[in-house]
């Protein structure tokens, strides 16, 4: 209809009508484009809010994982120090079962499982640009970069752990290792009666550690690993908490 009126106006050289019709078309196109832009912007903001909520959930899940790993690193470092103290003094001062448990568990490492679903989606789809807060984007990037950087330590830590695992049969008899595995995998409801050994067993293990050419050094290495893991994971947790608070 508009095009027919425009053609008629040109044939009749009615330039006022021509200009008016052209203006109507231009304004109509502009308004249409503006409405599309508004709709796109509204959809982008809605999608941004979904991503922010998902990121927050991911960071909260990471904090839960980190809390577990931090607590384990701290307790295992303490168990390692208990061993070193007993080795240096040549006697077991505390519960013999805790001493044996310390030998079994002080070298165990816990690696938190980080939730990367949302950041992977943002990167793979190119939707990272939807996050308008440049400071937030920088903080999220630094968080995952820090994780990647810290995880390079895993290889060295794992080598130390394997070395201690190879030494363990020289220190603990098979039945003690089996009981340790049951206690380790049994969870919080595990019945400790299955891990009960008298002081003679603990003293025998202590003598084996003292006489072993590498055991004390390996235990010391694992204490340092647990302390380092504790500090690293605490730093990552602080970043995760700051991100949750900013979202």
C-alpha positions as CSV (number, residue, x, y, z in Angstrom):
1,X,0.0,0.0,0.0
2,X,2.7,2.5,1.0
3,X,4.8,1.6,-2.1
4,X,1.8,2.2,-4.4
5,X,1.0,5.5,-2.8
6,X,4.7,6.5,-3.1
7,X,4.7,5.5,-6.8
8,X,1.5,7.5,-7.5
9,X,3.0,10.5,-5.7
10,X,6.2,10.4,-7.8
11,X,4.2,10.1,-11.1
12,X,2.1,13.1,-9.9
13,X,5.3,14.9,-8.8
14,X,3.7,15.4,-5.4
15,X,7.0,15.8,-3.6
16,X,5.5,16.5,-0.2
17,X,3.7,13.2,-0.3
18,X,6.8,11.5,-1.5
19,X,8.9,12.9,1.4
20,X,6.1,12.1,3.9
21,X,5.8,8.5,2.7
22,X,9.6,8.0,2.7
23,X,9.7,9.3,6.3
24,X,6.9,7.0,7.3
25,X,8.9,4.0,5.9
26,X,12.1,5.1,7.5
27,X,10.5,5.7,10.9
28,X,8.7,2.4,10.7
29,X,11.9,0.6,10.0
30,X,13.7,2.4,12.8
31,X,11.0,1.6,15.3
32,X,11.0,-2.0,14.2
33,X,14.8,-2.3,14.6
34,X,14.6,-0.5,17.9
35,X,11.9,-2.9,19.2
36,X,14.1,-5.8,18.1
37,X,17.1,-4.3,19.9
38,X,15.0,-3.9,23.0
39,X,13.8,-7.5,22.9
40,X,17.3,-8.8,22.3
41,X,18.6,-6.7,25.2
42,X,15.8,-7.9,27.4
43,X,16.5,-11.5,26.4
44,X,20.3,-11.0,27.0
45,X,19.7,-9.6,30.5
46,X,17.4,-12.5,31.3
47,X,20.0,-15.0,30.1
48,X,22.7,-13.1,32.0
49,X,20.7,-13.5,35.2
50,X,20.4,-17.2,34.6
51,X,24.2,-17.5,34.1
52,X,24.9,-15.5,37.2
53,X,22.6,-17.7,39.2
54,X,24.3,-20.8,37.8
55,X,27.8,-19.4,38.5
56,X,26.8,-18.7,42.1
57,X,25.5,-22.3,42.5
58,X,28.8,-23.6,41.0
59,X,30.9,-21.6,43.4
60,X,28.8,-22.7,46.4
61,X,29.3,-26.3,45.3
62,X,33.0,-25.7,45.0
63,X,33.0,-24.2,48.6
64,X,31.5,-27.4,49.9
65,X,34.1,-29.5,48.1
66,X,36.9,-27.2,49.3
67,X,35.7,-27.3,52.9
68,X,36.0,-31.1,52.9
69,X,39.4,-31.1,51.3
70,X,40.7,-28.3,53.6
71,X,39.6,-30.2,56.7
72,X,41.2,-33.4,55.5
73,X,44.5,-31.7,54.6
74,X,44.6,-30.2,58.0
75,X,43.8,-33.4,59.9
76,X,46.2,-35.4,57.9
77,X,49.0,-32.9,58.4
78,X,48.3,-33.2,62.2
79,X,48.4,-37.0,61.9
80,X,51.8,-36.8,60.2
81,X,53.1,-34.6,63.0
82,X,51.9,-37.1,65.5
83,X,54.0,-39.7,63.6
84,X,57.1,-37.5,63.5
85,X,56.8,-36.8,67.2
86,X,56.5,-40.5,68.1
87,X,59.5,-41.3,65.8
88,X,61.6,-38.6,67.4
89,X,60.8,-39.7,70.9
90,X,61.0,-43.4,70.1
91,X,57.7,-44.1,71.8
92,X,53.9,-43.9,71.2
93,X,52.3,-41.4,73.6
94,X,48.7,-41.4,72.4
95,X,46.1,-44.0,71.4
96,X,48.0,-46.8,69.5
97,X,45.0,-47.1,67.1
98,X,45.3,-43.4,66.2
99,X,49.1,-44.0,65.6
100,X,48.4,-46.8,63.2
101,X,45.6,-44.9,61.5
102,X,48.0,-42.0,61.1
103,X,50.5,-44.2,59.3
104,X,47.8,-45.4,57.0
105,X,46.0,-42.1,56.3
106,X,48.5,-39.3,56.6
107,X,49.7,-39.7,53.0
108,X,46.2,-39.8,51.5
109,X,45.4,-36.8,49.4
110,X,42.0,-35.3,48.6
111,X,41.5,-33.4,45.4
112,X,38.3,-31.3,45.3
113,X,36.1,-31.7,42.3
114,X,35.4,-28.2,40.9
115,X,32.1,-27.5,39.1
116,X,32.8,-26.1,35.7
117,X,29.5,-26.6,33.9
118,X,28.5,-22.9,33.7
119,X,32.0,-21.5,32.8
120,X,32.4,-24.2,30.1
121,X,29.0,-23.2,28.7
122,X,29.9,-19.5,28.7
123,X,33.1,-20.1,26.9
124,X,31.9,-22.7,24.4
125,X,28.8,-20.5,23.3
126,X,30.6,-17.2,23.4
127,X,28.1,-16.0,25.9
128,X,30.8,-14.7,28.3
129,X,30.2,-11.3,26.7
130,X,26.7,-11.3,28.2
131,X,28.3,-10.6,31.7
132,X,28.2,-6.8,31.8
133,X,30.3,-6.4,35.0
134,X,33.9,-6.3,33.8
135,X,35.2,-6.7,37.4
136,X,33.1,-9.8,37.9
137,X,34.3,-11.3,34.6
138,X,37.9,-10.6,35.6
139,X,37.3,-12.2,39.0
140,X,35.7,-15.3,37.5
141,X,38.6,-15.7,35.0
142,X,41.2,-15.3,37.8
143,X,39.4,-17.9,39.9
144,X,39.5,-20.6,37.2
145,X,43.0,-19.6,36.2
146,X,44.2,-20.0,39.8
147,X,42.6,-23.4,39.9
148,X,44.4,-24.5,36.7
149,X,47.7,-23.1,38.0
150,X,47.4,-24.8,41.4
151,X,46.4,-28.2,39.9
152,X,49.8,-28.5,38.3
153,X,51.1,-29.4,41.7
154,X,49.0,-32.6,41.6
155,X,51.7,-34.5,39.6
156,X,54.4,-33.9,42.1
157,X,52.1,-34.6,45.0
158,X,50.9,-37.8,43.4
159,X,54.5,-39.0,43.0
160,X,55.2,-38.5,46.7
161,X,51.9,-40.3,47.5
162,X,52.8,-43.3,45.3
163,X,56.3,-43.5,47.0
164,X,54.6,-43.7,50.4
165,X,52.1,-46.2,49.1
166,X,55.0,-48.4,48.0
167,X,56.5,-48.1,51.5
168,X,53.3,-48.9,53.3
169,X,53.5,-52.7,53.1
170,X,56.9,-52.5,54.8
171,X,55.3,-50.8,57.7
172,X,51.8,-52.2,58.1
173,X,50.9,-55.9,57.9
174,X,48.2,-56.9,55.5
175,X,45.4,-57.2,58.1
176,X,46.2,-53.7,59.3
177,X,46.1,-52.3,55.8
178,X,42.8,-54.1,55.1
179,X,41.3,-52.6,58.3
180,X,42.6,-49.2,57.2
181,X,40.9,-49.5,53.9
182,X,37.6,-50.4,55.6
183,X,37.9,-47.4,57.8
184,X,38.9,-45.1,54.9
185,X,36.0,-46.1,52.7
186,X,33.4,-46.7,55.4
187,X,32.3,-43.1,55.8
188,X,31.3,-41.3,59.0
189,X,29.1,-44.2,60.2
190,X,31.9,-46.7,60.0
191,X,32.1,-48.8,63.2
192,X,35.6,-48.2,64.7
193,X,35.6,-51.6,66.5
194,X,36.9,-53.0,63.2
195,X,40.1,-50.9,63.6
196,X,41.3,-52.0,67.0
197,X,44.9,-53.0,67.6
198,X,46.8,-53.3,70.8
199,X,49.9,-51.3,71.7
200,X,52.3,-54.1,70.7
201,X,51.2,-53.7,67.0
202,X,51.7,-50.0,67.2
203,X,55.1,-50.4,68.8
204,X,56.1,-52.9,66.1
205,X,55.0,-50.4,63.4
206,X,57.0,-47.6,65.1
207,X,60.1,-49.7,65.1
208,X,59.7,-50.5,61.4
209,X,59.3,-46.8,60.6
210,X,62.4,-45.9,62.6
211,X,64.5,-48.6,61.0
212,X,63.2,-47.9,57.4
213,X,65.6,-45.9,55.4
214,X,63.0,-43.7,53.7
215,X,59.8,-43.8,55.8
216,X,60.5,-40.8,58.1
217,X,61.5,-38.6,55.1
218,X,58.4,-39.6,53.2
219,X,56.2,-38.8,56.1
220,X,57.8,-35.4,56.4
221,X,57.3,-34.8,52.7
222,X,53.6,-35.7,53.0
223,X,53.2,-33.3,56.0
224,X,54.6,-30.5,53.7
225,X,52.3,-31.6,50.9
226,X,49.2,-31.5,53.2
227,X,50.2,-28.1,54.6
228,X,50.7,-26.7,51.0
229,X,47.4,-28.2,49.9
230,X,45.7,-26.6,52.9
231,X,47.1,-23.2,52.1
232,X,46.3,-23.4,48.4
233,X,42.8,-24.7,48.9
234,X,42.1,-22.0,51.5
235,X,43.2,-19.4,49.0
236,X,40.9,-20.8,46.3
237,X,38.0,-21.0,48.8
238,X,38.5,-17.3,49.7
239,X,38.1,-16.5,46.0
240,X,35.0,-18.6,45.7
241,X,33.4,-17.0,48.8
242,X,34.1,-13.5,47.4
243,X,32.5,-14.5,44.1
244,X,29.4,-15.8,45.8
245,X,29.1,-12.6,47.8
246,X,29.4,-10.5,44.7
247,X,26.6,-12.3,42.9
